[in-house]
Amino acid sequence: MMASPYPGCATMATAPYNYSYIFKYIIIGDMGVGKSCLLHQFTEKKFMADCPHTIGVEFGTRIIEVSGQKIKLQIWDTAGQERFRAVTRSYYRGAAGALMVYDITRRSTYNHLSSWLTDARNLTNPNTVIILIGNKADLEAQRDVTYEEAKQFAEENGLLFLEASAKTGENVEDAFLEAAKKIYQNIQDGSLDLNAAESGVQHKPSAPQGGRLTSEPQPQREGCGC
């Protein structure tokens, strides 16, 4: 068998597909609550001190493990500004999980949660797992929203809830993992129909054409002809 002239190319078809499921996530909430910083902390393990406001949507991925299953999270980080709401609403459809974020130091961002939740309920499927995240937990001295009232809001609306800090990394892993565990549980108990187009979950992706998923564009590799 002839060796590939491009080292590493032979494994390209299989290596990126070493997971059993793809879960689509969206991150929603007011501008400046730290949505992009949470995503960056989760995918890069770094804090972006000067995080620019998102225009439209940003995208990130990471493979995690739940109950021995490798799961690829496709995470869409949406803009919080009102002028982008029409654009970002289209990304809600087909989301398996939604991270709804507010800033514990700015009560206005908490007060707007009902509006964000209404959008999430109306535009996602009934089984979409929504987790409420109180970001900037490291700024305890500037707290403007108590843990107890946010927890009560979450319980009244059937949401998962935790406080986190994109700066220190506290609970950031847990936020994404807890939502994934709940989604996986819904798959196991049959309440999430994987055949439904809007489920936000793909099972065991295959790579029929040169190792590429048709629904997921892959970056071009320079100099690799395979």
C-alpha positions as CSV (number, residue, x, y, z in Angstrom):
1,M,0.0,0.0,0.0
2,M,1.5,3.3,-1.1
3,A,2.2,5.8,1.8
4,S,0.3,9.1,1.6
5,P,2.5,12.0,0.5
6,Y,0.7,14.1,3.0
7,P,1.4,12.9,6.6
8,G,-1.7,12.7,8.7
9,C,-4.1,12.9,5.8
10,A,-5.0,9.2,6.0
11,T,-6.6,9.7,9.4
12,M,-8.5,12.9,8.5
13,A,-11.6,10.9,7.5
14,T,-12.0,9.2,10.9
15,A,-10.3,11.3,13.5
16,P,-12.8,14.2,13.5
17,Y,-15.7,11.8,13.9
18,N,-14.7,10.0,17.1
19,Y,-18.0,10.8,18.8
20,S,-21.5,9.3,19.1
21,Y,-23.7,12.3,19.1
22,I,-23.7,16.0,18.1
23,F,-25.7,18.3,20.3
24,K,-26.6,21.8,19.1
25,Y,-26.5,24.5,21.8
26,I,-27.4,28.2,21.7
27,I,-26.3,30.9,24.2
28,I,-28.8,33.7,24.7
29,G,-29.1,36.7,27.0
30,D,-28.6,40.5,27.1
31,M,-25.5,42.2,25.6
32,G,-22.5,42.3,27.9
33,V,-23.5,39.4,30.2
34,G,-20.5,37.4,29.1
35,K,-21.9,34.9,26.6
36,S,-18.9,34.9,24.4
37,C,-16.5,34.8,27.4
38,L,-18.3,31.7,28.7
39,L,-18.0,30.0,25.3
40,H,-14.3,31.0,25.0
41,Q,-13.6,29.7,28.6
42,F,-15.3,26.4,27.8
43,T,-13.7,25.8,24.4
44,E,-10.3,27.4,25.0
45,K,-9.9,27.3,28.8
46,K,-9.0,31.0,28.6
47,F,-10.6,34.3,29.7
48,M,-11.0,37.0,27.1
49,A,-10.6,40.2,29.1
50,D,-11.6,42.5,26.2
51,C,-14.4,40.5,24.7
52,P,-15.9,42.4,21.8
53,H,-19.7,42.4,21.4
54,T,-20.9,39.7,19.1
55,I,-22.3,40.7,15.8
56,G,-24.9,38.2,14.7
57,V,-23.6,34.9,15.9
58,E,-20.3,33.2,16.8
59,F,-19.6,29.5,16.7
60,G,-17.5,27.1,18.8
61,T,-17.2,23.3,19.3
62,R,-15.9,20.9,21.9
63,I,-16.1,17.1,22.4
64,I,-17.2,16.1,25.9
65,E,-18.0,12.8,27.5
66,V,-21.3,11.8,29.2
67,S,-22.0,8.3,30.6
68,G,-19.1,7.0,28.5
69,Q,-20.4,8.5,25.3
70,K,-18.4,11.1,23.4
71,I,-20.6,14.0,22.4
72,K,-19.6,16.9,20.2
73,L,-21.2,20.2,21.2
74,Q,-21.9,22.7,18.4
75,I,-22.4,26.0,20.3
76,W,-23.9,29.1,18.7
77,D,-23.2,32.3,20.6
78,T,-25.9,34.8,19.7
79,A,-25.7,38.6,19.9
80,G,-27.6,40.2,22.8
81,Q,-28.4,43.5,21.0
82,E,-32.0,44.0,20.1
83,R,-31.1,45.0,16.5
84,F,-29.8,41.5,15.9
85,R,-32.8,39.6,17.5
86,A,-34.4,38.9,14.1
87,V,-31.1,37.3,12.8
88,T,-30.3,35.3,16.0
89,R,-33.9,34.0,16.4
90,S,-33.3,31.7,13.3
91,Y,-30.6,29.9,15.3
92,Y,-32.9,28.8,18.1
93,R,-34.6,26.3,15.8
94,G,-33.2,22.8,16.2
95,A,-31.3,23.5,19.4
96,A,-31.0,20.6,21.9
97,G,-29.8,22.9,24.6
98,A,-30.0,26.6,25.5
99,L,-27.8,28.5,27.9
100,M,-29.7,31.6,29.1
101,V,-27.2,34.0,30.7
102,Y,-27.6,37.1,32.9
103,D,-25.1,39.2,34.9
104,I,-25.5,38.9,38.6
105,T,-24.2,42.5,39.0
106,R,-26.8,44.0,36.6
107,R,-30.4,43.5,37.6
108,S,-31.7,44.7,34.2
109,T,-30.2,41.7,32.6
110,Y,-32.1,39.5,35.1
111,N,-35.3,41.4,34.5
112,H,-35.1,40.7,30.8
113,L,-34.9,36.9,31.3
114,S,-38.7,36.5,30.8
115,S,-38.4,37.9,27.3
116,W,-35.5,35.6,26.4
117,L,-37.3,32.6,27.9
118,T,-40.4,33.4,25.8
119,D,-38.3,33.4,22.7
120,A,-36.6,30.2,23.7
121,R,-39.9,28.4,24.4
122,N,-41.5,29.6,21.2
123,L,-38.7,29.0,18.8
124,T,-37.1,25.7,20.1
125,N,-38.7,22.3,20.5
126,P,-40.6,21.3,23.7
127,N,-37.7,19.1,24.8
128,T,-35.0,21.7,24.5
129,V,-33.0,21.8,27.8
130,I,-32.7,25.3,29.1
131,I,-30.1,26.1,31.7
132,L,-30.1,29.5,33.5
133,I,-26.6,30.9,34.2
134,G,-25.8,33.8,36.5
135,N,-22.4,34.9,35.2
136,K,-19.7,37.0,36.9
137,A,-20.0,35.1,40.2
138,D,-16.5,36.4,40.9
139,L,-17.9,39.9,41.4
140,E,-19.7,39.0,44.7
141,A,-19.2,42.6,46.1
142,Q,-21.2,44.0,43.2
143,R,-24.0,41.5,43.3
144,D,-27.4,42.9,42.3
145,V,-29.3,39.6,42.0
146,T,-29.5,37.1,44.8
147,Y,-28.8,33.4,44.2
148,E,-32.1,32.5,45.9
149,E,-34.4,34.6,43.7
150,A,-32.7,33.4,40.5
151,K,-33.0,29.8,41.8
152,Q,-36.7,30.4,42.4
153,F,-37.2,31.8,38.9
154,A,-35.5,28.7,37.5
155,E,-37.6,26.3,39.5
156,E,-40.8,28.1,38.6
157,N,-39.9,27.8,34.9
158,G,-38.5,24.3,34.9
159,L,-34.9,25.4,34.2
160,L,-31.6,24.0,35.4
161,F,-29.6,26.7,37.2
162,L,-26.2,27.6,38.4
163,E,-24.0,30.7,38.9
164,A,-20.6,30.8,37.1
165,S,-17.7,32.9,36.3
166,A,-16.2,33.1,32.8
167,K,-13.2,34.9,34.4
168,T,-12.2,32.2,36.9
169,G,-13.8,29.3,35.1
170,E,-16.0,28.4,38.1
171,N,-18.9,26.2,37.1
172,V,-18.4,26.9,33.4
173,E,-17.7,23.2,32.6
174,D,-20.7,22.2,34.7
175,A,-23.0,24.6,32.8
176,F,-22.3,22.9,29.5
177,L,-22.1,19.4,31.0
178,E,-25.3,19.5,33.1
179,A,-27.3,20.5,30.0
180,A,-25.7,17.7,28.0
181,K,-26.5,15.2,30.8
182,K,-30.1,16.2,30.8
183,I,-30.3,16.0,26.9
184,Y,-28.6,12.5,27.0
185,Q,-31.1,11.4,29.7
186,N,-34.0,12.6,27.5
187,I,-32.5,10.4,24.7
188,Q,-32.2,7.4,27.0
189,D,-35.8,7.6,28.3
190,G,-37.2,8.2,24.9
191,S,-38.6,11.7,25.5
192,L,-36.4,13.1,22.8
193,D,-37.1,11.8,19.3
194,L,-33.8,11.7,17.4
195,N,-35.7,11.3,14.1
196,A,-37.3,14.7,14.5
197,A,-35.6,17.4,12.4
198,E,-35.9,19.9,15.3
199,S,-34.4,17.7,18.0
200,G,-31.0,19.4,17.8
201,V,-29.3,16.0,18.1
202,Q,-27.5,13.9,15.4
203,H,-26.6,10.3,16.2
204,K,-23.3,8.6,15.1
205,P,-22.3,10.9,12.2
206,S,-20.9,9.2,9.2
207,A,-18.4,10.5,6.7
208,P,-19.4,9.1,3.3
209,Q,-17.7,11.7,1.1
210,G,-14.0,12.1,1.9
211,G,-14.6,12.1,5.6
212,R,-16.9,15.1,5.5
213,L,-20.3,15.7,7.0
214,T,-22.5,17.5,4.5
215,S,-24.2,19.5,7.2
216,E,-21.0,20.7,8.8
217,P,-18.5,22.6,6.6
218,Q,-14.9,21.7,7.3
219,P,-12.0,24.1,7.0
220,Q,-9.8,23.6,4.0
221,R,-6.4,22.1,4.7
222,E,-3.7,23.8,2.7
223,G,-1.4,21.4,0.7
224,C,-3.5,18.3,1.5
225,G,-5.0,16.8,-1.7
226,C,-6.9,14.0,0.0
